[in-house]
């Protein structure tokens, strides 16, 4: 049982790190997207001869992409990271195991940032080992 409590303590730390950096990713993507849209509005307003139209189009496209990434990071946060964080804090192993999935860890790695994805990937194995008995002794 002591190994389960130590695993759960390390999982709490992993989920806290994923929780914090997912929030930072959401804020960063949203602010970046909004700043790109403001840049688009500024550059397109000063375009006298059509020279800056390509730049302003790039700003709006990149801003929309960043806002989509912010939306996907919010979705990953609400669907997986936040419930896993709450389950790890309360010690609810059944909920933690039911929310554990490698696909969500990879999606977090792609869309929510490197650190939330890595923390979910690192915690994948220890979550699956929670509640299992000790390994059998080696044969003699």
C-alpha positions, 0 to 999 in steps of 0.5 A: 500500500505504501507504493500506491501512496507514493505513486499517488503522490507523484501522480498528484505532482504530475497532474499539478504540473500538467494542470498549470502548464495547460492553463499557461498554454491556453492563455498563451495561445489565446493572447497570441491569436488575439495579438495576431488579429490586432496586427492584421487589423493594424497592417491592413489599415495602413496598406495604401498600395496593396504591398502589405496585403500578403503580410496582413493575410498571414497575420489573420490566418496565424491568429485563427490557427492560434485561437483554434489551438487555444480552443483545443487546449481548453477542450483537453483541459476540460475533458481530461486534465482537470478531472484527472487532477481532481481525481488525483487530489481526492485519491479516486483511483477508479476515476483516475484509471477511467480517464487515463488514455494514451491518445489524450496524452498525445493530443495534449502533447500536440495541441496543449503544449509539450509539458502537459503532454509529457506529464500525461505520458509519464503518468500513464504507466503509474496510473495503470499500476495503481491498485495492483498487488505486488509482483509475484516472487521469482521462481526458485 
